[in-house]
């Protein structure tokens, strides 16, 4: 036992020292996030993936201004799959069990495997079985519903590359490889690839598109796709055009106007609230204030989504997520916490250690909603 404790202490000390070294190096640069993405990703393959993610957690703990590590995890996924591209399905379950960095590692694996390829229709059809099972449980991997949703979102990104930015073909691939329950995430992944390029390849792909949206043409662009679910996904993922208003809260209602039906408008609010949460991970007080700016009937949904964003980025932060509800207006505090607990099984999966820990943090007053007790 003493030996094990000694090993644990040594590993923890090494992790802390590595994190401090990277933080010190990046402190000299104006963009800390970009520096972390570069320096941490460079630790692979000299360090095992699990140890690298431990360093990411330590960096986030020490640097409160760096909480959104999705892009960094992307880069780690790309490095892993570059070692053995044919084993990409086996690499997806290497995603941190706690979903650290909003499961960005999965996106990196999926995108990194195929992003340099444009496939013929025959080649795509042969891969349909692999795409259809990529995000589903297998072996010892039992992803939560959130894990699966984010994985299918990553497939949507991938399809845009595989079809050389043929959006209608990409949307059809989503239809063929998802269920009614998971299709929306894939469709949104297709359109997100257009609106949020990250890498040089992303920008080059968009340049090759014969027709692309802009701030002034986005509604016309999105209306061409024929089905309400396509138009709605296209409009929702255009949120970067309205970023400032969404983060401040004052632009959310206007952003969600003009959707093809009430269901798609509801999904728009879900997206906008989730974006507000992700963009405010280091400013929870600002997020609570922003939620006050939306219509009164949607404030609870906004607050719950903001608290959920904390868990999506790091599932060990149950106390922090629940404390965000506690900082909400008095009349919404209990309802916010209750709604968050009701979403916990979707986030964590049932009967997982993290889920049980979250339920314990929430307290006995929420026992009715926790299925693990």
C-alpha positions in Angstrom: 0.0 0.0 0.0 2.8 2.4 0.9 4.5 1.7 -2.4 1.3 2.4 -4.3 0.8 5.7 -2.5 4.4 6.6 -3.3 3.8 5.9 -7.0 0.6 7.9 -7.0 2.4 10.9 -5.3 5.3 10.7 -7.8 2.9 10.6 -10.8 0.9 13.5 -9.4 4.1 15.5 -8.8 5.3 14.9 -12.3 1.9 15.9 -13.7 2.0 19.1 -11.7 5.5 20.0 -12.7 4.8 19.3 -16.4 1.7 21.5 -16.2 3.6 24.3 -14.5 6.3 24.2 -17.0 3.9 24.5 -19.9 2.0 27.3 -18.2 5.2 29.2 -17.6 6.3 28.9 -21.2 2.9 29.9 -22.5 2.7 32.9 -20.1 5.1 34.6 -22.5 2.7 34.4 -25.4 -0.4 36.5 -25.9 -2.7 33.6 -26.8 -2.4 31.1 -24.0 -5.0 28.7 -25.5 -3.1 28.4 -28.8 0.2 27.8 -26.9 -1.4 25.1 -24.8 -2.8 23.4 -27.9 0.7 23.3 -29.4 2.8 22.4 -26.4 0.5 19.8 -24.9 -0.2 18.1 -28.2 3.6 17.8 -28.7 3.9 15.6 -25.6 2.5 12.7 -27.6 3.9 10.1 -28.3 6.6 10.5 -25.7 3.9 10.5 -23.0 0.9 8.2 -22.8 -2.5 9.7 -23.6 -3.9 9.3 -20.1 -0.9 11.2 -18.6 -1.4 14.0 -21.1 -5.0 14.5 -20.2 -4.0 14.5 -16.6 -1.7 17.5 -17.5 -4.6 19.2 -19.3 -6.7 18.9 -16.1 -3.9 20.4 -14.1 -3.5 23.3 -16.5 -7.2 24.0 -16.3 -7.1 23.9 -12.5 -4.1 26.3 -12.4 -5.2 28.7 -15.2 -8.9 29.7 -14.6 -8.8 31.6 -17.9 -8.4 28.3 -19.8 -11.4 26.1 -19.5 -12.4 25.4 -23.1 -9.9 22.7 -24.2 -11.9 21.2 -27.0 -9.5 22.2 -29.7 -6.5 20.8 -27.8 -8.3 17.5 -27.5 -8.9 17.6 -31.2 -5.2 17.8 -31.9 -4.5 14.9 -29.6 -7.1 12.8 -31.4 -5.5 13.6 -34.8 -2.1 12.6 -33.5 -3.3 9.3 -32.1 -5.1 8.3 -35.3 -2.1 9.3 -37.5 -0.1 6.4 -35.9 -2.5 3.8 -37.2 -5.3 5.2 -39.4 -6.9 1.9 -40.0 -7.5 1.5 -36.3 -9.6 4.7 -36.1 -12.7 2.8 -34.7 -10.5 1.4 -31.9 -9.2 4.9 -31.1 -12.6 6.5 -30.4 -13.0 4.7 -27.1 -9.7 6.2 -25.9 -11.6 9.4 -25.3 -11.3 10.3 -21.6 -14.1 8.6 -19.7 -15.1 11.8 -18.1 -15.6 13.5 -21.5 -12.9 16.1 -20.7 -12.7 18.9 -23.3 -16.3 18.3 -24.5 -15.2 15.0 -26.1 -13.0 16.9 -28.6 -10.7 13.9 -28.8 -13.4 11.9 -30.6 -13.7 14.7 -33.2 -10.0 14.7 -33.7 -9.9 10.9 -34.3 -12.8 10.9 -36.7 -11.6 14.0 -38.6 -8.0 13.0 -38.6 -8.6 9.6 -40.2 -10.3 10.8 -43.4 -10.0 14.6 -43.6 -7.3 14.4 -46.4 -9.4 12.1 -48.6 -12.3 12.7 -51.0 -14.1 9.4 -51.5 -16.0 8.1 -54.5 -19.6 7.1 -54.0 -18.7 3.4 -54.1 -16.0 3.9 -51.4 -18.4 5.8 -49.2 -21.0 3.1 -49.5 -18.5 0.5 -48.4 -17.8 2.5 -45.2 -21.4 3.0 -44.2 -21.3 0.0 -41.8 -18.2 1.5 -40.1 -19.8 4.9 -39.8 -23.0 3.5 -38.5 -21.3 1.7 -35.6 -18.5 4.2 -34.9 -20.4 6.0 -32.1 -22.2 3.0 -30.6 -21.2 0.8 -27.6 -18.8 -2.0 -28.3 -16.5 -4.1 -26.2 -15.9 -2.4 -22.8 -16.8 1.0 -24.2 -20.3 2.1 -23.1 -20.6 5.8 -24.1 -23.3 8.0 -22.5 -25.9 9.5 -24.7 -23.9 12.8 -24.6 -20.8 10.9 -25.8 -22.7 9.4 -28.7 -24.3 12.7 -29.6 -20.9 14.5 -29.8 -19.5 11.5 -31.7 -22.2 11.7 -34.4 -21.6 15.5 -34.5 -18.0 14.7 -35.5 -19.2 12.4 -38.2 -21.1 15.3 -39.7 -17.8 17.3 -39.9 -16.1 14.3 -41.5 -18.8 13.9 -44.3 -18.1 17.4 -45.5 -14.5 16.4 -46.2 -15.3 13.0 -47.7 -17.7 14.6 -50.2 -15.4 17.6 -51.0 -17.9 20.0 -49.4 -20.9 18.6 -51.2 -23.5 19.5 -48.6 -26.5 17.6 -49.9 -24.5 14.4 -50.2 -23.1 15.0 -46.6 -26.7 15.4 -45.3 -27.7 12.2 -47.0 -24.8 10.4 -45.4 -26.1 11.6 -42.0 -29.5 10.1 -42.8 -27.9 6.7 -43.8 -25.7 6.4 -40.7 -27.8 7.7 -37.8 -31.1 7.0 -36.2 -33.9 9.5 -35.8 -32.6 10.2 -32.3 -29.0 10.9 -33.3 -29.5 12.5 -36.8 -29.8 16.1 -35.6 -26.3 16.1 -34.2 -24.8 14.8 -37.4 -26.7 17.4 -39.5 -25.4 20.1 -37.2 -21.9 18.8 -37.6 -22.2 19.1 -41.3 -23.1 22.8 -41.1 -20.7 23.6 -38.3 -17.8 22.6 -40.6 -18.8 25.5 -42.8 -19.2 28.2 -40.2 -16.3 27.3 -37.8 -13.1 26.4 -39.7 -10.2 25.7 -37.5 -7.3 24.3 -39.6 -5.9 25.4 -42.9 -7.6 22.4 -44.6 -10.9 23.7 -43.2 -10.5 27.1 -44.9 -9.3 25.5 -48.2 -12.4 23.3 -48.2 -14.7 26.2 -47.8 -12.9 28.1 -50.6 -13.7 25.3 -52.9 -17.5 25.5 -52.3 -19.4 26.9 -55.2 -21.9 28.5 -52.9 -21.2 29.5 -49.3 -23.2 31.6 -46.7 -22.3 35.0 -45.4 -23.8 37.3 -42.7 -26.1 38.8 -45.3 -27.1 35.6 -47.3 -27.3 33.0 -44.5 -31.1 32.8 -44.4 -31.3 32.4 -48.2 -28.5 29.9 -48.2 -30.1 27.8 -45.6 -33.6 27.8 -47.2 -32.3 26.0 -50.2 -32.0 22.6 -48.6 -35.6 21.6 -48.8 -36.4 20.0 -45.4 -37.1 21.9 -42.2 -34.5 19.9 -40.3 -31.8 20.8 -42.8 -32.7 24.5 -42.8 -32.9 24.6 -39.0 -29.5 22.9 -38.6 -28.0 25.3 -41.1 -29.4 28.4 -39.3 -28.4 27.1 -35.8 -24.8 26.5 -36.7 -24.5 30.0 -38.1 -24.3 31.3 -34.5 -20.7 32.6 -35.0 -22.3 35.4 -37.0 -24.2 36.4 -33.8 -21.6 35.5 -31.3 -21.5 38.7 -29.3 -25.2 39.0 -28.9 -25.5 35.3 -27.8 -22.7 35.6 -25.2 -24.4 38.8 -23.9 -27.8 37.2 -24.0 -29.4 40.2 -25.7 -29.1 38.6 -29.1 -30.5 35.1 -28.5 -34.2 35.9 -29.1 -33.5 37.6 -32.4 -31.1 34.8 -33.5 -33.8 32.3 -33.0 -36.4 34.2 -35.0 -37.6 33.0 -38.4 -37.1 29.3 -38.0 -39.2 26.9 -40.2 -41.3 25.5 -37.3 -41.5 25.6 -33.5 -39.5 22.4 -33.0 -36.6 23.8 -35.0 -36.8 27.1 -33.1 -36.7 25.2 -29.8 -33.5 23.5 -31.0 -32.1 27.0 -31.8 -32.5 28.1 -28.2 -30.9 24.8 -27.0 -27.9 25.6 -29.2 -27.7 29.3 -28.3 -27.8 28.5 -24.5 -25.2 25.8 -24.9 -22.9 28.2 -26.8 -23.4 30.8 -24.1 -22.4 28.2 -21.5 -19.2 27.1 -23.4 -18.1 30.6 -24.1 -18.6 31.6 -20.4 -16.8 28.7 -18.7 -14.4 31.2 -17.1 -17.1 33.8 -16.4 -20.1 32.0 -14.8 -21.4 35.3 -13.4 -21.6 36.8 -16.8 -23.5 33.7 -18.1 -26.1 34.1 -15.3 -26.5 37.8 -16.2 -26.9 36.9 -19.9 -29.7 34.4 -19.1 -31.6 37.3 -17.5 -31.7 39.0 -20.9 -33.7 36.3 -22.6 -37.5 35.9 -22.4 -38.7 35.0 -18.9 -40.2 31.7 -20.2 -36.8 30.5 -21.3 -34.5 31.7 -18.5 -34.6 28.4 -16.6 -33.6 26.5 -19.8 -30.8 29.0 -20.3 -29.5 28.6 -16.7 -29.7 24.8 -16.9 -27.8 24.7 -20.2 -25.1 27.0 -18.8 -24.6 24.7 -15.8 -24.7 21.7 -18.1 -21.8 23.2 -20.2 -19.6 23.0 -17.1 -20.3 19.2 -16.9 -19.8 18.7 -20.6 -16.4 20.2 -20.5 -15.4 18.3 -17.3 -17.7 15.8 -15.6 -15.8 16.0 -12.4 -17.1 19.5 -11.9 -20.4 18.6 -10.4 -20.1 21.0 -7.5 -19.2 23.9 -9.7 -22.1 23.2 -12.1 -24.6 23.0 -9.2 -23.1 26.2 -7.6 -23.9 28.0 -10.8 -27.5 27.2 -10.3 -27.2 28.5 -6.7 -26.0 31.9 -8.2 -29.2 32.1 -10.3 -32.2 34.3 -9.2 -33.7 32.8 -6.0 -36.9 31.7 -7.7 -35.0 29.6 -10.2 -32.3 28.0 -8.1 -34.0 24.8 -7.1 -35.6 24.3 -10.5 -32.2 24.8 -12.2 -30.5 22.2 -10.0 -33.5 19.8 -10.5 -33.3 20.2 -14.3 -29.5 19.6 -14.2 -30.0 16.4 -12.2 -32.6 15.2 -14.6 -30.1 15.6 -17.4 -27.4 13.8 -15.5 -28.0 10.3 -16.9 -27.8 11.7 -20.5 -24.5 13.3 -19.6 -22.9 10.6 -17.5 -24.6 7.4 -18.5 -26.4 5.4 -15.8 -24.6 3.7 -13.0 -21.2 5.2 -13.7 -18.9 6.3 -10.9 -19.1 9.9 -12.1 -22.9 9.8 -12.1 -23.0 8.5 -8.6 -20.5 11.1 -7.4 -22.6 13.9 -9.0 -25.8 12.5 -7.4 -24.1 12.5 -4.0 -23.0 16.1 -4.6 -26.5 17.1 -5.5 -27.8 15.8 -2.2 -30.6 13.7 -0.8 -33.3 16.2 -1.9 -32.7 15.0 -5.5 -32.8 11.3 -4.8 -36.0 10.8 -6.7 -34.2 11.9 -9.9 -31.0 9.9 -9.6 -31.4 6.3 -10.8 -28.1 5.1 -9.2 -29.2 5.1 -5.6 
